[in-house]
Amino acid sequence: MTTTPLLVSTPADLRSTTACLLDGARSRAAAGHGPSLGLVPTMGGLHEGHASLARTARGDNDVVVASIFVNPLQFGDPADLERYPRTLDDDVRLLGSCGVDVVFAPSVGDMYPGGEPLVRVGAGRMGEILEGASRPGHFDGMLTVVSKLLNLAMPGAAAEYRAYFGQKDAQQLALIRRMVLDLNVPVRIEGVPIVRDDDGLALSSRNRFLGAEDHRAALVLSRVLRSVRERVEHGRPLDLDAARAEIAAEERVDLDYLEAVDPSSFTPLTGDALPVVGPALVVIAARVGAVRLIDNTVIQAGSARPTH
């Protein structure tokens, strides 16, 4: 389903446009069924991973809104903010090909009309470890803008409301789920699986900055995650030290962290302990050349299918 999305830039236009679309959906709905709205927040520089979010939202909802906003609160390095890809025309075309109805592309002034916000959403302890330790303040800025976007796109009480986020940003997804729970935000958070290149590299807006040799070197990240997952599935120890050594052998890759964590709290599992109750996550972050990449995989002991 290909559409030409309505492009809006102000909160007032977003609210009026979605209200009109929801009214139309309500008039077409079967008796006793209200309309639904799906929100896909992005920072632009879109790729097939974002398209997967939009297509999932399209399949679930009557009205789909995608936002494109490069949030300055999430960047500690001004050069990183300046370098982040801004490809609005291409992004709108991609979202249209996925059936998105409305693209909300506000300016910084539209999102923060009083200047840099004095009141922010704090990520707490979970926002200070792993990715948060490497990027201080990043998760506070992310949660602040996500809370604003969830509020700006929120439909009336008679409509279902869902928001879609990629599982590649696993710590971000866990924090958003916790924020929605803790603050009683009436939205259902949907995690969408990681999309990968044919060679296994997780898709990222930053991948376009990888040269050919750095792209080849970056494949060690998904390769190590896959081997760790397979070991655990067959009942063997995690052996993260061996995984870290494999990454260290790739001279173009500078490992930040590789840990197995509880998927809801991101508390690291100690030693080579296997997850006892339910699945766990193995999360990784590394700099490949000048590009910082993250990835993760779900692990669960004894989940390998027997071979015959």
Backbone torsions as a table, in degrees:
resi	resn	phi	psi	omega
1	MET	NA	114.3	178.8
2	THR	-107.9	133.1	178.7
3	THR	-129.3	169.3	168.0
4	THR	-105.7	103.4	-174.7
5	PRO	-64.0	149.3	170.3
6	LEU	-77.5	125.1	-177.5
7	LEU	-99.6	118.3	179.8
8	VAL	-126.4	154.7	-175.8
9	SER	-126.5	-11.1	-178.8
10	THR	-114.4	151.0	176.6
11	PRO	-56.7	-38.1	-179.9
12	ALA	-63.6	-43.6	178.9
13	ASP	-66.5	-36.6	177.4
14	LEU	-61.0	-48.1	-178.0
15	ARG	-63.9	-44.8	-177.6
16	SER	-68.1	-38.2	-179.2
17	THR	-67.3	-47.1	-178.7
18	THR	-68.4	-34.5	177.7
19	ALA	-61.5	-41.1	179.4
20	CYS	-65.3	-44.6	-179.7
21	LEU	-65.7	-39.2	178.4
22	LEU	-67.5	-36.1	175.7
23	ASP	-60.7	-42.7	177.8
24	GLY	-64.1	-41.3	178.7
25	ALA	-66.1	-36.0	-180.0
26	ARG	-65.0	-38.5	-179.2
27	SER	-68.8	-24.2	-179.5
28	ARG	-92.7	-12.9	-174.4
29	ALA	-71.1	151.4	175.6
30	ALA	-67.5	155.1	-179.2
31	ALA	-55.3	132.7	178.2
32	GLY	86.2	-0.5	-178.9
33	HIS	-118.6	121.8	176.1
34	GLY	-85.9	166.0	178.5
35	PRO	-77.1	170.5	178.9
36	SER	-133.9	148.8	178.4
37	LEU	-125.1	133.6	175.5
38	GLY	-113.7	133.6	179.6
39	LEU	-112.7	132.0	177.7
40	VAL	-120.6	93.6	179.5
41	PRO	-77.3	131.9	177.1
42	THR	-140.5	168.1	171.8
43	MET	-108.5	14.2	179.7
44	GLY	82.3	-167.6	-173.6
45	GLY	60.4	45.7	-165.3
46	LEU	-74.4	152.4	178.8
47	HIS	-142.5	-171.1	-175.2
48	GLU	-62.3	-28.2	175.8
49	GLY	-62.1	-43.8	176.0
50	HIS	-65.8	-38.1	178.5
51	ALA	-60.4	-36.3	177.4
52	SER	-63.3	-39.0	175.9
53	LEU	-61.2	-47.3	-176.4
54	ALA	-65.7	-41.6	179.7
55	ARG	-66.0	-38.4	177.3
56	THR	-63.2	-44.8	178.0
57	ALA	-61.4	-40.3	179.5
58	ARG	-61.6	-39.9	-179.1
59	GLY	-70.4	-21.1	-175.0
60	ASP	-98.3	-18.4	-164.0
61	ASN	-133.3	157.8	175.2
62	ASP	-77.3	-36.7	-178.9
63	VAL	-128.3	134.0	-179.5
64	VAL	-123.9	127.1	176.8
65	VAL	-116.5	131.8	171.5
66	ALA	-117.3	138.5	176.0
67	SER	-107.9	146.2	175.3
68	ILE	-128.3	107.9	-178.4
69	PHE	-152.5	118.3	176.0
70	VAL	-82.9	103.9	-170.1
71	ASN	-82.6	110.4	-177.0
72	PRO	-64.3	-22.5	-178.9
73	LEU	-67.8	-16.4	-177.7
74	GLN	-90.7	-2.9	-174.3
75	PHE	-113.2	118.8	174.6
76	GLY	-82.0	-24.5	-177.0
77	ASP	-107.2	115.0	179.8
78	PRO	-57.2	-32.5	179.2
79	ALA	-67.0	-36.2	178.1
80	ASP	-66.5	-40.2	176.2
81	LEU	-62.2	-43.9	-178.8
82	GLU	-66.3	-34.9	-176.0
83	ARG	-79.2	-18.4	-175.1
84	TYR	-59.2	132.5	-174.2
85	PRO	-64.2	135.6	176.7
86	ARG	-123.7	105.1	-172.0
87	THR	-133.8	58.2	-169.6
88	LEU	-57.9	-47.7	-176.5
89	ASP	-60.7	-45.5	178.5
90	ASP	-64.9	-38.4	-179.2
91	ASP	-64.4	-42.7	179.7
92	VAL	-63.5	-40.5	178.1
93	ARG	-62.8	-43.1	179.7
94	LEU	-62.9	-45.4	179.9
95	LEU	-64.1	-36.7	175.7
96	GLY	-62.7	-37.8	179.2
97	SER	-67.1	-18.1	178.2
98	CYS	-96.9	1.5	176.4
99	GLY	87.2	16.8	178.4
100	VAL	-67.5	138.3	-177.7
101	ASP	-87.2	-41.4	-173.4
102	VAL	-134.2	133.6	171.7
103	VAL	-111.9	120.6	178.2
104	PHE	-100.0	110.6	-176.7
105	ALA	-124.4	77.3	-176.3
106	PRO	-79.5	160.5	169.4
107	SER	-82.9	170.5	175.3
108	VAL	-60.0	-39.2	178.4
109	GLY	-64.8	-34.2	176.8
110	ASP	-66.9	-39.5	-177.5
111	MET	-79.8	-34.7	-177.9
112	TYR	-126.9	72.4	-173.3
113	PRO	-66.0	-20.5	177.7
114	GLY	-96.2	15.7	-174.0
115	GLY	86.4	-169.0	-179.2
116	GLU	-55.6	127.7	-171.4
117	PRO	-66.2	136.4	175.5
118	LEU	-82.1	-31.4	179.1
119	VAL	-103.8	124.8	-177.7
120	ARG	-132.6	164.1	173.9
121	VAL	-88.3	125.4	180.0
122	GLY	-92.8	136.5	-177.3
123	ALA	-83.0	-10.7	178.6
124	GLY	67.9	-159.4	-174.0
125	ARG	-62.5	-38.0	-178.2
126	MET	-65.1	-22.0	177.7
127	GLY	-87.3	2.0	-177.9
128	GLU	-109.0	-4.5	-177.8
129	ILE	-108.1	162.3	176.6
130	LEU	51.7	-110.7	-178.5
131	GLU	-61.8	-35.2	179.0
132	GLY	-68.1	-33.5	177.2
133	ALA	-68.5	-34.5	-179.8
134	SER	-80.1	-23.4	-177.4
135	ARG	-132.8	74.1	-175.5
136	PRO	-55.9	133.4	178.9
137	GLY	83.7	-11.7	-176.0
138	HIS	-58.4	-48.1	-174.7
139	PHE	-72.6	-30.5	173.4
140	ASP	-61.2	-44.5	178.1
141	GLY	-65.4	-38.8	179.1
142	MET	-65.1	-48.4	-178.8
143	LEU	-64.9	-35.0	178.9
144	THR	-61.9	-47.6	-177.9
145	VAL	-72.8	-36.6	178.0
146	VAL	-63.8	-40.9	178.1
147	SER	-62.5	-38.1	177.6
148	LYS	-66.4	-44.9	-179.2
149	LEU	-64.1	-41.8	177.8
150	LEU	-60.8	-39.1	179.6
151	ASN	-70.7	-43.7	-176.6
152	LEU	-65.5	-34.7	-177.3
153	ALA	-93.6	-1.3	-172.9
154	MET	-62.4	125.2	177.6
155	PRO	-79.2	177.6	176.8
156	GLY	-66.3	169.9	-175.0
157	ALA	-62.4	-23.4	-176.6
158	ALA	-80.7	-4.4	-176.9
159	ALA	-109.3	144.2	171.1
160	GLU	-73.5	151.2	-175.3
161	TYR	-138.8	126.2	179.1
162	ARG	-134.0	148.9	174.8
163	ALA	-131.2	143.7	-168.2
164	TYR	-119.2	130.1	-179.5
165	PHE	-137.6	148.1	-178.8
166	GLY	-78.0	144.3	179.0
167	GLN	-75.7	-11.2	176.4
168	LYS	-61.0	-40.3	176.2
169	ASP	-87.2	69.8	-168.2
170	ALA	-66.7	-40.2	-179.8
171	GLN	-68.5	-39.2	174.9
172	GLN	-58.8	-47.4	-179.1
173	LEU	-61.1	-42.9	179.6
174	ALA	-63.2	-39.6	179.5
175	LEU	-68.9	-38.7	177.8
176	ILE	-64.4	-43.0	177.7
177	ARG	-60.9	-40.1	179.7
178	ARG	-68.8	-39.6	177.9
179	MET	-60.4	-46.1	-179.9
180	VAL	-61.6	-40.1	177.8
181	LEU	-66.8	-49.6	-174.1
182	ASP	-68.4	-32.9	-176.0
183	LEU	-102.0	6.3	177.3
184	ASN	54.7	46.1	177.7
185	VAL	-80.9	125.1	-174.5
186	PRO	-80.5	69.5	179.3
187	VAL	-144.9	146.6	175.5
188	ARG	-97.4	125.1	-178.7
189	ILE	-92.9	124.4	-178.8
190	GLU	-111.9	122.6	174.4
191	GLY	-91.6	133.1	-176.9
192	VAL	-113.1	133.7	-173.6
193	PRO	-57.6	154.8	177.6
194	ILE	-62.2	138.1	172.6
195	VAL	-104.9	134.9	-175.3
196	ARG	-123.4	153.1	167.7
197	ASP	-63.5	165.5	177.8
198	ASP	-58.1	-27.7	-179.6
199	ASP	-86.6	0.2	175.1
200	GLY	104.0	-14.5	-178.3
201	LEU	-67.4	128.6	178.2
202	ALA	-65.4	133.5	-178.7
203	LEU	-67.2	139.6	179.8
204	SER	-151.9	148.0	175.4
205	SER	-61.6	-21.4	-178.5
206	ARG	-84.5	-12.6	-177.6
207	ASN	-60.9	-26.7	-178.9
208	ARG	-64.1	-16.8	179.7
209	PHE	-89.7	-2.3	179.0
210	LEU	-83.5	126.6	169.3
211	GLY	-73.7	174.6	-175.1
212	ALA	-59.4	-43.6	-178.8
213	GLU	-69.8	-38.7	177.5
214	ASP	-67.4	-37.7	176.8
215	HIS	-60.3	-44.9	178.6
216	ARG	-60.8	-44.3	-179.1
217	ALA	-64.3	-35.6	-177.0
218	ALA	-65.1	-18.8	-179.2
219	LEU	-64.6	-17.1	177.4
220	VAL	-61.9	-27.6	-178.2
221	LEU	-64.8	-53.4	179.8
222	SER	-69.3	-31.5	179.7
223	ARG	-65.8	-43.2	179.2
224	VAL	-66.3	-43.1	178.2
225	LEU	-59.9	-42.1	-179.7
226	ARG	-63.4	-42.3	-178.5
227	SER	-68.6	-38.0	176.2
228	VAL	-63.1	-46.1	179.8
229	ARG	-58.9	-43.8	-177.5
230	GLU	-67.3	-36.6	177.0
231	ARG	-61.0	-47.5	-177.4
232	VAL	-66.2	-39.8	179.4
233	GLU	-59.9	-29.3	-179.8
234	HIS	-95.8	14.0	173.8
235	GLY	80.5	14.7	179.7
236	ARG	-95.8	162.5	-179.1
237	PRO	-63.6	158.0	177.5
238	LEU	-58.8	-49.9	-178.0
239	ASP	53.1	57.6	179.2
240	LEU	-67.6	-25.3	177.5
241	ASP	-62.8	-40.8	177.7
242	ALA	-65.4	-38.1	178.5
243	ALA	-65.4	-41.7	178.1
244	ARG	-64.5	-36.8	179.2
245	ALA	-65.6	-37.1	178.1
246	GLU	-64.2	-38.9	178.0
247	ILE	-69.4	-40.6	-179.6
248	ALA	-61.7	-25.9	179.9
249	ALA	-73.6	-14.0	178.0
250	GLU	-92.6	105.3	-168.7
251	GLU	-65.8	-20.9	-179.4
252	ARG	-85.5	-4.7	-174.2
253	VAL	-112.5	128.2	177.3
254	ASP	-113.8	106.3	-174.7
255	LEU	-72.4	132.5	172.2
256	ASP	-91.3	-58.3	176.6
257	TYR	-152.5	154.0	170.7
258	LEU	-144.3	110.6	-174.5
259	GLU	-141.0	152.6	168.1
260	ALA	-99.2	130.7	-172.0
261	VAL	-135.7	158.4	168.6
262	ASP	-68.3	129.5	-172.5
263	PRO	-70.3	-17.6	-179.6
264	SER	-96.0	-33.0	-178.1
265	SER	-109.0	-15.4	-175.4
266	PHE	62.0	22.1	171.5
267	THR	-70.8	125.4	-179.2
268	PRO	-64.0	140.6	171.0
269	LEU	-75.2	142.9	-175.8
270	THR	-88.6	145.3	175.1
271	GLY	57.4	-141.7	179.4
272	ASP	-104.5	25.5	-179.4
273	ALA	-61.0	141.1	175.8
274	LEU	-87.9	151.4	175.1
275	PRO	-64.0	124.9	-174.8
276	VAL	-89.3	-45.3	-178.6
277	VAL	-116.0	113.1	177.3
278	GLY	72.8	179.5	-176.7
279	PRO	-78.7	164.6	172.3
280	ALA	-128.8	174.9	177.8
281	LEU	-118.7	141.7	165.1
282	VAL	-107.3	121.5	-175.4
283	VAL	-115.9	146.6	-176.6
284	ILE	-142.0	145.5	171.5
285	ALA	-141.9	139.0	-178.9
286	ALA	-155.5	155.2	173.3
287	ARG	-101.0	125.3	178.1
288	VAL	-113.4	107.4	-169.7
289	GLY	62.9	-122.3	179.6
290	ALA	-98.5	5.5	-172.3
291	VAL	-110.4	129.4	178.0
292	ARG	-95.9	127.6	-176.5
293	LEU	-123.8	149.7	174.0
294	ILE	-128.6	158.1	178.5
295	ASP	-162.3	169.3	177.7
296	ASN	-163.2	166.2	173.5
297	THR	-149.3	151.3	175.8
298	VAL	-84.6	136.8	175.6
299	ILE	-124.8	147.5	175.9
300	GLN	-154.3	125.6	-176.2
301	ALA	-63.2	137.9	173.1
302	GLY	72.1	18.4	-175.9
303	SER	-94.2	0.4	179.6
304	ALA	-68.7	141.1	177.6
305	ARG	-76.7	135.5	179.0
306	PRO	-66.5	145.7	176.9
307	THR	-102.5	148.2	-177.2
308	HIS	-125.0	NA	NA
